[in-house]
Amino acid sequence: MYPRPLYVALLALGTTALQFAAAFNEGPLLYLAFVVALVLGVVVFYQGETRVVAGPIFSNFVMAAFLGTAGCVVLTAGLLMYVLAVPWDLALWQGALFVWDVAIGIDFTMVTGFFVVGVVDAMY
């Protein structure tokens, strides 16, 4: 069994990578990122939450989604600071504005997959 902080950190890292990849792509790759987010929500319900971590199951997922979004914003701001020499406060603001819609969409898709599979699993 994974320790809870490690599990949340690894799931947040995966969410960060998925959001960052989706924010800088368009067309079929963007749709593929949303499909991967949906599959990640299903996998987390079946594997991660019920068989890996003991204790409250949904709180780990929500913490990882929030940390993943923050990680995506910080990663984008870091690239803006490094490549374009933008000041840190403006880089955080512009990074958040640039990735916010995709990051929220990825989080919503993951949570939707988690809940839909949970409801179907509870019914049958």
C-alpha positions in Angstrom: 0.0 0.0 0.0 1.3 3.4 -0.9 1.6 6.1 1.8 -1.1 8.7 1.3 1.2 11.7 0.7 3.2 9.8 -2.0 0.0 8.7 -3.7 -1.4 12.2 -3.7 1.9 13.6 -5.0 2.2 11.1 -7.8 -1.4 11.7 -8.9 -0.9 15.4 -8.7 2.2 15.0 -10.9 0.3 13.1 -13.5 -2.5 15.7 -13.4 0.1 18.5 -13.9 1.6 16.7 -16.9 -1.7 16.1 -18.5 -2.9 19.6 -18.0 0.3 21.1 -19.3 0.2 18.9 -22.4 -3.4 19.8 -23.0 -2.7 23.5 -22.6 -0.1 23.7 -25.3 -1.8 21.5 -27.9 -4.8 21.9 -30.0 -6.9 19.7 -32.3 -6.8 15.9 -32.0 -4.1 16.0 -29.3 -6.3 18.2 -27.1 -9.2 15.8 -27.4 -6.9 12.9 -26.7 -5.8 14.6 -23.5 -9.4 14.8 -22.4 -9.9 11.1 -23.2 -6.9 10.3 -21.1 -8.3 12.4 -18.2 -11.5 10.5 -18.4 -9.6 7.2 -18.3 -7.5 8.4 -15.5 -10.6 9.1 -13.4 -11.9 5.6 -14.1 -8.5 4.0 -13.2 -8.2 6.1 -10.0 -11.7 4.9 -8.9 -10.9 1.2 -9.5 -7.2 0.9 -8.7 -6.0 3.9 -6.8 -8.7 4.8 -4.4 -10.2 1.4 -3.5 -7.1 -0.9 -3.6 -4.1 1.4 -2.9 -4.9 3.8 -0.2 -6.8 3.1 3.0 -9.0 5.8 4.5 -11.1 8.5 2.8 -11.2 7.9 -0.9 -12.4 11.1 -2.6 -10.3 13.6 -0.6 -7.1 12.2 -2.1 -8.4 12.7 -5.6 -9.6 16.3 -4.9 -6.2 17.2 -3.3 -4.3 15.8 -6.3 -6.5 17.8 -8.7 -5.9 21.0 -6.9 -2.2 20.4 -6.5 -2.0 19.4 -10.2 -3.6 22.6 -11.3 -1.3 24.6 -9.1 1.7 22.7 -10.5 0.6 23.4 -14.0 0.3 27.1 -13.3 3.7 27.2 -11.6 5.4 25.2 -14.4 4.0 27.6 -17.0 5.1 30.6 -14.9 8.5 29.1 -14.6 8.8 28.8 -18.3 7.6 32.3 -18.8 10.2 33.5 -16.3 13.1 31.5 -17.8 12.4 31.9 -21.5 10.9 35.4 -21.7 12.4 36.9 -18.5 8.9 37.9 -17.3 8.8 39.0 -13.6 7.5 36.3 -11.3 4.2 38.0 -10.4 3.3 38.7 -14.0 4.4 35.2 -15.0 2.1 33.6 -12.4 -0.8 35.8 -13.5 -0.2 35.2 -17.2 0.4 31.5 -16.6 -2.8 31.1 -14.7 -4.8 33.0 -17.4 -3.2 30.8 -20.2 -3.8 27.4 -18.7 -6.9 28.0 -16.5 -9.6 26.9 -18.9 -7.8 23.7 -19.9 -6.8 22.9 -16.4 -10.3 23.2 -15.1 -11.6 21.2 -18.0 -9.1 18.3 -17.3 -10.0 18.3 -13.6 -13.7 18.3 -14.4 -13.3 15.5 -16.8 -11.3 13.4 -14.3 -13.9 14.0 -11.6 -16.7 13.2 -14.0 -15.1 9.8 -14.9 -14.6 9.1 -11.2 -18.2 9.8 -10.3 -19.9 8.2 -13.3 -18.0 5.0 -12.7 -18.7 5.2 -9.0 -22.5 5.6 -9.5 -22.6 2.8 -12.1 -20.5 0.6 -9.7 -22.9 1.4 -6.8 -26.0 0.5 -8.9 -24.8 -2.9 -10.0 
